[in-house]
Amino acid sequence: MWQLLNSDMEFLVESDFIYLPLLLDPEIEKEVQALFRPGKPMENSGHPESKTIIAHQDRQFVKALNIHSVLENYETINAYDYKRQRKEFLRKYQLTREVDGILLDDTLKTILFQVMPYFVRKNRGLQRKKLRDEEILDLVGEKIDIPGKYYKEAKTFRDVEPLKAILKGLENQKPIFKSPGNGLLSAHQLRDWFHEAVHAKILASEHDRLTKALQIRLQFSQAKPEHAATLLYIADTGSMEMDGFGFTRKNAYKGEYFVYKRIGEYVLKDYSARSYLFPDCRVALSTYTPFRPFVMEKYKHPFLLRHKSGQEICMKHFAPPHEFTAENAIRILEEGLTALRYGYDARRRNGYHSLERTWVYIPTIDFEDYRI
Amino acid sequence: MTDVESKKDLQIDEAEKLLPLVLEIIPGHAAEGLIDIYEPGSYAAKSLRKLCNRTLSKKNLTLEEQLIAEDVARQLEGGKLLCRGQEIEGTALEFAVSEQTEAGEKYLYVPIRAIKPQEGGACPDYD
């Protein structure tokens, strides 16, 4: 069909149907004459208003496609073009990268405004003050170098008028596209009409998304441009680190994150009070179950079974919570950090491995390279 | 130097012993804690534990300080106070480091962490 629209043919549009010019050869001529014979019904039984063959300006056209059906199934018929047009539309209104959805994400808000403040230094000097969300964004802006492009995007993002206009049109229940009307149309005209109609269809299908986008952008229209830029940066990159606290979006699970706190270098002592310097690592938890602390990097420790990445920390009397909340996240990270840093008892040699080599245990993980 | 290694004998010279002391009791692995300031001469003869007890029994806290104090209390349910990885025994001067404010005023600083133990050693597969 798309090849026909790219030709220089003429089509007839009648009662929402596209009619193609009828080829003329003797066999077809006979069939047409039979159809036009008196007493023979010409109407399509399923659609009495539209005829199978129409004579127009001494030419005959045969019924081919229903316009609504083509539009309805356009996403399947021409997936490539539909995607291209949708992308173009989303880019025009800064709706790419699903930024609005992420900004409305409660998990990200919890991490940013409730978990992070516990682990980062918020106040200068000796005062202790709880920061409002805006002040936390100021702090992030001070400590993180936000690339200039996000400030530019923030400007477009905060301009709510184009979205308001689109939504107003949609909510006034105007038809999403005008019918091309009956009569002859060139392939070029029909193609242009299809383009407009598909665009209108995309617009309508994105209505919910536009409503959400407008809702969040109205909030941002009152906010400082720097805050909008900071949030756009976080939503786009999905990760951030500040004062050793950070989070990173999971690729496999939409809207889920790894939240972590760096432990920094620390020293553990063995039975003979010899010191072992352990390197920094990120103690993390996932916002998606199981809510247990683990080490992100390839790491070894008496409380880790092997020397590899993503290992759960061996914990005692630890009941993992059933939901992700700020309070639970802080507790899990703290227990993991405390276990690694303060949990090992040189006298009891608790955990999977002991720091020093012993005759009793089968040597598995060796810590000699950490000795100082 | 790491927290565990850096402790007593932190190179405080005689002149610095006359500086005010800032004691901060931090709950768990938080970034900020409960602050208390001691005038020069008011802390030298007292043990660090005594100073901590005084700080923890402070009244008229701000709302934010109350929240921190609650976090500290939660950690101390079965937990202990640690300074640079060591239990607090001795005087504040033994653990203090010299710092200065943005305005350039010098003071001695002692960070104390209230840590609830997590011994580890019992993973789900090994319980």
Interface residues (C-beta under 8 A of the other chain):
Chain A: Y118 F119 V120 R121 K122 N123 R124 G125 L126 R128 K129 K130 D243 K261 G264 E265 Y266 V267 L268 K269 S275 L277 P302 F303 L305 E312 I313 C314 M315 K316 H317 F318 I330 L333 E334 E335 G336 L337 T338 A339 L340 R341 Y342 G343 Y344 D345 N350 G351 Y352
Chain B: T2 D3 V4 E5 V22 G28 H29 A30 A31 E32 L34 I35 I37 T62 L63 E64 E65 L67 I68 L82 G85 T101 E102 I115 K116 P117 Q118 E119 G120 G121 A122 C123 P124 Y126
